[in-house]
Amino acid sequence: MTTAADKQSPIRTKPMPAMSKRYDGRELEYLKEALSRNNLFYTQPDGLVSRMLQRAKEVFGSKYALSASSGSAALHAAVGAAGVEVGAEVITSPITDMGSLIGILYQNAIPVFADVDDRTYNLTAQSIEAAITPRTQAVIAVHLAGAPCPIDEIAQLCKAKNIKLIEDCAQSFGCRYQSRHVGGFGDLGCFSFNEYKHLSTGDGGIVVTNDQKLYGRAHNYADKCYDRLNQGDRLTMLCPNYRMTELQGAVGLAQFDRLEGIVKTRNTLGNWLNEQLSTIPGILPPKIVDGGQSSYWFYMIRVDEQKLGIDRDEFVRRLNLEGIAAGAGYIERPIYQEPVFANRNFFGGGVWPAEKLSGREYDYRKVSCPNAEKVLRTSIRLSLHEGFTKDDAGDYVKAIRKVAATPSPAGRVMG
Ligand SMILES: Cc1ncc(COP(=O)(O)O)c(C=O)c1O
């Protein structure tokens, strides 16, 4: 039903800005160099992948870094390197991309979902602790949408319980906690270079660590266990081929030059939006943990439907009428509710060896993470990137304020 309010002039009459140009002469120069070397294999000591990794180590302050073909591959290599055993449990977030889960499942370990904080959308040390069992061998802490988990508390907990901590930083290039980049608080940190991330090589990933042994294992893990580092550990375990080529290394090396600018704009605008929106009754801007600095991969608010008198979907519809391309939530449902989990359809024939070996039943239809479910039911996602100006972000504020202040038409009032 179109109401009188719908017909008033919209706040925004032109689309929000597209992403600024992502690739230019810098990438091209390095790509030319890669091609002119007549060898695109990633192990050349002065090659493009090596230099990109050197840059990553400097930026993240980590002792070691290795490349992978994607963020999912980086995470799989990390789970493999961490030595997670068949049938062991790995705790992670229910609000994430399937890439956080793939490595756990392919290693024949068992994903266990801990709940998130309903304002940061991230795991907490308390929620992880509640999910720990004697079978827990690792935690994958996802820093969602550029915002840090309380990662020092989580790291302390994992250390105390002798559990490996893998940070999923796929959405969090440039995100910091207590002034340090995320990725270096746990045993291994994994980043994604897919086309939609802060930095892109089309597809690609990095693993960072300060532990030489884990580095060696992850390196082998990502390269068929071919022991390129000459550790005397050739073909000792089953490993996939997750290699990056010099072409991605070339683009990645250039991309690192852009990181600071990208993060600065996103951080400034995201924090400004938080401030502005926190004054609007019924609007819940994202909360950044104390000591945290977000690089806002996207911007996601929640609405208090009772207070506003309209539900989330109606709020989104009205924002759309104001010319704001808002979306409902991030992923449609917590990842444990997806058919692959609900039906445990991980391998051919519906057999799940991990569960069989564990001697226990893992029925994801019975999993409940109330905060995660509430977050996904009541959240609104807005795009935010380095192509935005304060005026663009200001239109978000104006439109949200206008919709929040518009009286509910009959029939849409919350019960
Ligand atoms: C939180 C998270 N983890 C892992 C991944 C996987 O990264 P990739 O797409 O590079 O495999 C993504 C990608 O969207 C992600 O957002």
The ligand as an SDF file (V2000), in Angstrom:
LIG
                    3D

 16 16  0  0  0  0  0  0  0  0999 V2000
   33.8310  -13.4530    7.1070 C   0  0  0  0  0  0  0  0  0  0  0  0
   34.3270  -14.1130    5.8470 C   0  0  0  0  0  0  0  0  0  0  0  0
   35.1040  -15.2020    5.9530 N   0  0  0  0  0  0  0  0  0  0  0  0
   35.5900  -15.8280    4.8690 C   0  0  0  0  0  0  0  0  0  0  0  0
   35.3110  -15.3780    3.5970 C   0  0  0  0  0  0  0  0  0  0  0  0
   35.8410  -16.1080    2.4280 C   0  0  0  0  0  0  0  0  0  0  0  0
   36.6440  -15.3180    1.6130 O   0  0  0  0  0  0  0  0  0  0  0  0
   36.8010  -15.6580    0.0560 P   0  0  0  0  0  0  0  0  0  0  0  0
   35.5610  -15.2060   -0.6330 O   0  0  0  0  0  0  0  0  0  0  0  0
   38.0120  -14.9020   -0.3590 O   0  0  0  0  0  0  0  0  0  0  0  0
   36.9950  -17.1240   -0.0470 O   0  0  0  0  0  0  0  0  0  0  0  0
   34.5190  -14.2370    3.4390 C   0  0  0  0  0  0  0  0  0  0  0  0
   34.1860  -13.7290    2.0920 C   0  0  0  0  0  0  0  0  0  0  0  0
   33.1910  -13.0890    1.8610 O   0  0  0  0  0  0  0  0  0  0  0  0
   34.0110  -13.5870    4.5920 C   0  0  0  0  0  0  0  0  0  0  0  0
   33.2460  -12.4940    4.4910 O   0  0  0  0  0  0  0  0  0  0  0  0
  1  2  1  0
  2  3  1  0
  2 15  2  0
  3  4  2  0
  4  5  1  0
  5  6  1  0
  5 12  2  0
  6  7  1  0
  7  8  1  0
  8  9  2  0
  8 10  1  0
  8 11  1  0
 12 13  1  0
 12 15  1  0
 13 14  2  0
 15 16  1  0
M  END
$$$$
